[in-house]
């Protein structure tokens, strides 16, 4: 069983990330992330510890452009 504490940690990080793009709606945030993830990867199978660094990198790229 996965550690349920990871949920709060992940949501806290997602909240901080979303604050960096406050004009995005939640659906827009998720859609943009999934579109950028990769055509050969399925987010359904992405482990939290891999997906969160991707999200951070993606938002940093958006902010730097």
N, C-alpha and C positions, 0 to 999 in steps of 0.2 A: 504494500500500500504506500502511496506517495504521502509525503509529509504535508498535512493540511495547512501548516504554517506558511507554506510557500505561497498560498493564495493571497494573504494579506501583503506579503513582501512584493509579490508581482503587481498587485493592484496599486500599491503605494508608488512603485516605480512608474507604472503606466500613467498614474495621475500626474506625477512630476513631468513626464514626457509630454502629456497632453497639454499641460500648461505652457509648453514652449510653442505650441501652435493653437492658441485659444480660439481662433476663428473657425477651426475645423469642427464640424459636428462629429459625434461619436461614430456614426456610420461611415462618414467620410474618412475618419482616422483609420478605422478598421479596413475599409476598402482600399485605401492607399497603401497600407502596410501589406495587405495580402497581395495586391498587384505587384508590389516591389519585391516580395519575398523571393520568388523564382518560379519560372514555368516548369522546372523539373523537380520542384519540391512541393510537398503537400503540407500545408500548415496544420492539418489535422494531426499529423504525426510528429510535429515539432515539439521537442522537449522545452520546457520553460527556460531552462538554463541556456539554451541555444537561441531561442526566439527573442528574449529580452535584450541581449547585446545587439542583435540585428535591429531591433526597434530603435535603440539609442543611436546606433550608427546612421540609420536612415534619417532620423529627425535632425541629427547634426549636419548631414549633407544638405537637407532642405534649408536649414537655417543659414548655411554658408553660401548658398547660391542666390 
